[in-house]
Amino acid sequence: MKVLLHACFVMLSMAQYGCLATAWVAAVGADSTRTGHVWFAPFERTWVSNESMAIAPGPVLRRLSILPVDGDADMSSRFTQVISDHTTLTVIPCAKHVRESVLALDDEANRPTIAQNISREMAVDAVLFGRVTKLPSHPSDWGWRAEELRRLHLYLLDKEGHVLWMDELPFTVSVGSKPPIEQVIRAALARHFQDHAQAIGLDARGYMPKKPS
């Protein structure tokens, strides 16, 4: 009888610890899913200039001014770092008074004039414009965080105001109680952009000349 009671006690203890272990694993999993993250989808609506004057041996562009991405400050800093780290372009910061005037005037009709003015004032070969549009957020499948669908619109114009490249990058932002791991996001964006730039010929055309590894 004593042996039977002892065996029952051991089984109950194991079941209790098993439940605690399961609860701990679930808590860890729930905590990790509350960390924000960003997922990048394939680029869409890509357009690259096929003008013969735009295709030449060697880098066509050497100095680039990147305007702040309207609607997403984080994406602005991420894309600036990617281009600085992975191309031979010298990125020239845009002066504050220029940024403020651009944000007030930036639209498709004004971009050529803006690109000409910035190129002249900042002594650059081209200007990269960017803006982010957002769709309504919605709860994720597990209900622990919200996900926002966004789209990054990119426009590269030369110093004469000609459009060299246009693109759209859809991405999803998962909003958690913890901030996203920025290093992971920037590494993913760098790989994504480099593969795309190579595939559509931005390196070959000299618009985004790849930095030697």
C-alpha positions in Angstrom: 0.0 0.0 0.0 2.8 2.4 0.9 4.5 1.6 -2.4 1.3 2.4 -4.3 0.9 5.7 -2.5 4.5 6.7 -3.1 4.1 5.9 -6.8 1.0 8.1 -7.0 2.8 10.9 -5.3 5.7 10.7 -7.7 3.3 10.7 -10.7 1.5 13.8 -9.4 4.7 15.6 -8.8 5.9 14.9 -12.3 2.6 16.0 -13.8 2.9 19.2 -11.8 6.4 20.0 -12.9 5.4 19.1 -16.5 2.7 21.7 -16.4 5.1 24.3 -15.0 7.6 23.5 -17.7 4.9 23.7 -20.4 3.7 27.0 -18.9 7.3 28.4 -18.9 7.8 27.4 -22.5 4.5 29.0 -23.5 5.5 32.2 -21.6 8.8 32.4 -23.4 7.1 31.8 -26.7 4.5 34.5 -26.0 7.2 36.9 -25.0 9.2 36.3 -28.2 6.1 36.9 -30.4 5.6 40.3 -28.7 8.9 41.5 -30.2 8.3 43.7 -33.2 9.6 42.7 -36.6 9.5 43.8 -40.3 9.0 41.4 -43.2 9.9 42.5 -46.8 7.9 41.2 -49.8 9.3 41.2 -53.4 9.6 44.6 -55.1 6.8 45.5 -57.4 6.1 47.9 -60.2 9.8 48.3 -61.0 10.8 50.7 -63.7 14.4 51.4 -64.9 15.3 54.0 -67.5 16.5 52.4 -70.8 17.8 55.6 -72.2 21.1 55.0 -74.0 22.5 58.1 -72.3 21.9 56.5 -69.0 23.9 53.3 -69.8 27.6 53.8 -69.8 30.7 51.9 -68.6 31.7 52.7 -65.0 29.6 54.4 -62.4 27.2 57.0 -63.8 26.5 58.3 -60.3 29.1 59.1 -57.6 27.4 61.5 -55.2 23.8 60.9 -54.0 21.5 62.9 -51.8 18.8 60.8 -50.1 15.8 62.7 -48.9 14.0 61.6 -45.7 11.4 59.0 -46.4 8.1 60.7 -45.9 5.9 58.8 -43.5 8.5 56.4 -42.0 11.6 57.8 -40.2 12.9 54.3 -39.4 12.8 53.2 -43.1 14.6 56.4 -44.0 17.6 55.6 -41.8 17.6 52.0 -42.8 17.7 52.6 -46.5 20.3 55.3 -46.1 22.6 52.9 -44.3 22.1 50.1 -46.8 23.1 52.4 -49.7 26.0 53.8 -47.8 27.3 50.4 -46.7 26.8 48.4 -49.9 27.4 50.8 -52.8 30.3 53.1 -53.9 28.0 56.1 -53.8 28.9 59.0 -51.5 25.7 59.8 -49.6 25.5 63.6 -49.0 23.1 64.5 -46.1 20.4 67.0 -47.2 20.5 70.3 -45.4 17.6 70.9 -42.9 16.1 73.9 -44.7 16.2 71.9 -48.0 14.4 68.9 -46.3 11.7 71.1 -44.9 11.0 72.8 -48.2 11.0 69.5 -50.1 8.5 67.8 -47.8 6.1 70.7 -48.5 6.4 70.4 -52.2 7.2 66.8 -53.0 4.9 65.3 -55.5 5.3 63.8 -59.0 5.0 67.1 -60.8 7.6 68.9 -58.6 10.2 66.2 -58.3 12.2 67.1 -61.4 12.6 70.7 -60.3 13.4 69.7 -56.7 16.0 67.2 -58.0 17.6 69.9 -60.1 17.7 72.4 -57.2 19.1 70.0 -54.7 21.7 68.6 -57.1 22.9 72.2 -57.7 22.9 73.2 -54.1 24.4 69.9 -52.7 26.7 69.2 -55.6 25.3 65.7 -56.2 24.6 63.6 -59.3 21.2 62.4 -58.3 18.5 62.6 -55.6 16.6 59.7 -54.1 13.0 60.4 -53.0 11.0 58.1 -50.8 7.6 57.9 -49.2 5.7 55.3 -47.3 2.0 54.6 -47.6 0.1 52.6 -44.9 -2.9 50.4 -44.8 -5.1 49.9 -41.7 -3.5 47.7 -39.0 -5.1 44.4 -38.0 -4.5 41.9 -35.2 -2.2 39.0 -36.0 -3.5 35.4 -36.0 -2.5 34.9 -32.4 -4.0 38.2 -31.3 -0.8 39.3 -29.4 0.2 42.1 -31.7 -0.9 44.3 -34.6 0.5 44.1 -38.1 0.7 47.1 -40.4 0.9 46.7 -44.2 3.1 49.4 -45.7 4.6 50.2 -49.1 7.9 52.1 -49.7 7.8 54.1 -52.9 11.3 55.0 -54.3 12.2 57.5 -57.1 15.7 58.2 -58.3 16.2 61.3 -60.4 19.4 62.6 -61.9 20.6 66.2 -61.6 18.7 67.2 -64.8 15.5 65.9 -63.3 15.2 62.7 -65.4 13.8 59.7 -63.7 16.3 56.9 -63.6 14.5 54.3 -61.5 11.2 53.9 -59.7 10.2 51.0 -57.4 7.8 49.9 -54.7 8.7 47.7 -51.8 5.7 46.2 -49.8 6.6 45.3 -46.2 4.8 44.3 -43.1 5.5 45.9 -39.7 4.6 43.7 -36.7 4.0 46.0 -33.7 5.0 44.3 -30.4 5.5 45.3 -26.8 9.3 45.2 -27.5 11.0 47.1 -30.3 12.3 45.1 -33.3 15.9 44.0 -33.5 17.2 46.7 -35.7 20.4 44.8 -36.8 18.3 41.9 -38.0 16.0 44.1 -40.0 18.8 46.1 -41.7 20.6 42.9 -42.6 17.5 41.5 -44.2 16.8 44.8 -46.1 20.4 44.9 -47.3 20.2 41.4 -48.8 16.8 42.0 -50.3 17.9 45.3 -51.9 21.2 44.0 -53.2 19.6 41.0 -54.9 17.0 43.2 -56.5 19.4 45.9 -57.6 21.6 43.2 -59.3 18.6 41.6 -60.9 17.2 44.8 -62.5 20.6 46.1 -63.5 21.1 49.1 -61.2 24.7 48.1 -60.7 25.4 47.5 -64.4 23.9 50.9 -65.3 25.9 52.7 -62.6 22.9 53.9 -60.7 23.7 51.8 -57.6 27.3 50.6 -58.2 28.0 47.7 -55.9 30.8 48.1 -53.4 33.6 45.5 -53.9 33.5 42.8 -51.2 
